[in-house]
Every structure is written in C-alpha cells, then in structure tokens.
Amino acid sequence: MQTHILISGASRGIGAAIAETLVSDATKVIALSSADGDLADPAAPDRIWNRALAHLDGRIDVLVNNAGVFEANPVDADNAEWLASWNRTQQINLTASALFCRRAVLHWQERAAAGRIVNIASRAAHRGDSPAHWHYAASKAGMVAMTKTIARAYAKENILAFAICPGFTMTGMADEYLASRGGDKLLADIPLGRVAMPGEVAEMARWCALDAPASMTGAVLDVNGASYVR
C-alpha cells in the first residue's frame, strides 16, 4: 500500500527538495504551494486539508509542514506595522502548521491509524535570529515545542512527530539574507564552511517521514554545519 504524504510550502527550496525526495512508486505525494491557498488566511488550512484528503482517497499517512515566511520586521517600525508583521509570521509559520497538525492527529485517531508529522523549524528556534526577526525565531521555537508536545501526547497511538532545524540553506530566501548581512562573515560562523544544501535537509525529512524508528519520536534534528551545537 502506498504511503500518502502531504507537504506544505513545496514550490521551491527545501520544500521542493523534500517533495522530490519523497516521490516514488511507494508513495503518493501532494506538494502544496501558495497557489493552493494563502496560509495567512486562518480558514485556509482546513480547506487545503479537505481538498488534499479528497485527492488522496481519504487517507493521509504523513504530514510535512515546511511552509513559512522570513520577512524583516525592524524593532523601530510603526507600531501597527510591527504587530501586523508579527501576526502574519505567526499565522503562516506556526498557526497554519498547528492547524494541519491538529487535522492530522484527529484524522489518525478517527481511523485508529498510525501517522507521522515532520515539522521543518529552524536553528533560530534555539539560538534566536537577527534584531529584525524576533517573530521568525518565536514562530520556529513554537513549532519545536508543538512537535515535542504532539510526540509526548500521542506516542501510545503510534502518532509520531519530528522536528528538523536547518541553519542557512542554499535557497533564494537565504541568498537574500546572506547578501544583506555580509555573507563572508556569516559563513565564517559555520565550521563546515558552507551553508546546507536543500537536498541535505530533504534527506533528513525523508528519513523521518518513512524510516526513523518509532522510539525517536519527539526528536529535534539539527542540520546547520555545526554553527549551533546543543
């Protein structure tokens, strides 16, 4: 029987690499993009989930939450603008992921079925981020805490949850950030001497989605070139 997989934020970068890595004769994958719905809309995740479920014959076995935004929000911005930016990032990065996770857990409970969640968080969840990215770091820390909570709550039902925390990864988002903050200086902070490649993160996601042992549920895996070692 094929493994049915739903991936958010799969149009480019890490998400596209994850989708490519997970596609095989043994899987049926729906790779979501912004064209499938605006996750800034609180009602979008439920609509997207229901459409995906219909396309996957009423069964989803694995959820990969990768969708996210990384938008600067300077501390000295206008009050209303700063709060709007904070709320937008939380909605897309954390709340939408939580809504997908909730639907997944309920789906598996209703079917008395096993399931796996893979949440793509960030190194920022542990070490923070730039002064203009409080909201991003907070959203990713929330994703890690949510993953651990799901793992602890539902392991007995064979509902497993994993989080992956990339550092800088060779995507368009990281390219812009590296250029704006001085790439050479930031690379000097990575002992490996380079940023991660999307395929490296994708392989970790593939393993968590399909092969990681059940006893590993709740694990938070780093892929940052030793730039942050816990």
C-alpha positions, 0 to 999 in steps of 0.5 A: 500500500502506498504511503500518502504524504502531504507537504506544505510550502513545496514550490521551491527550496527545501520544500521542493527538495523534500517533495522530490525526495519523497516521490516514488512508486511507494508513495503518493505525494501532494506538494502544496504551494501558495497557489493552493491557498494563502496560509495567512488566511486562518480558514485556509488550512482546513480547506487545503486539508479537505481538498488534499484528503479528497485527492488522496482517497481519504487517507493521509499517512504523513504530514510535512509542514515546511511552509513559512515566511522570513520577512524583516520586521525592524524593532523601530517600525510603526507600531501597527506595522510591527504587530501586523508583521508579527501576526502574519509570521505567526499565522503562516509559520506556526498557526497554519502548521498547528492547524494541519497538525491538529487535522492530522492527529484527529484524522489518525485517531478517527481511523485508529491509524498510525501517522507521522508529522515532520515539522521543518523549524529552524536553528533560530528556534534555539539560538534566536535570529537577527534584531529584525526577526524576533517573530521568525525565531518565536514562530520556529521555537513554537513549532519545536515545542508543538512537535515535542508536545504532539510526540509526548501526547500521542506516542501510545497511538503510534502518532509520531512527530519530528522536528528538523532545524536547518541553519542557512540553506542554499535557497533564494530566501537565504541568498537574500539574507546572506547578501544583506548581512555580509555573507563572508562573515556569516559563513565564517560562523559555520565550521563546515564552511558552507551553508546546507544544501536543500537536498541535505535537509530533504534527506533528513525529512525523508528519513523521518517521514518513512524510516526513523524508528518509532522510539525517536519520536519527539526528536529535534534534528539539527542540520546547520554545519555545526554553527549551533551545537546543543 
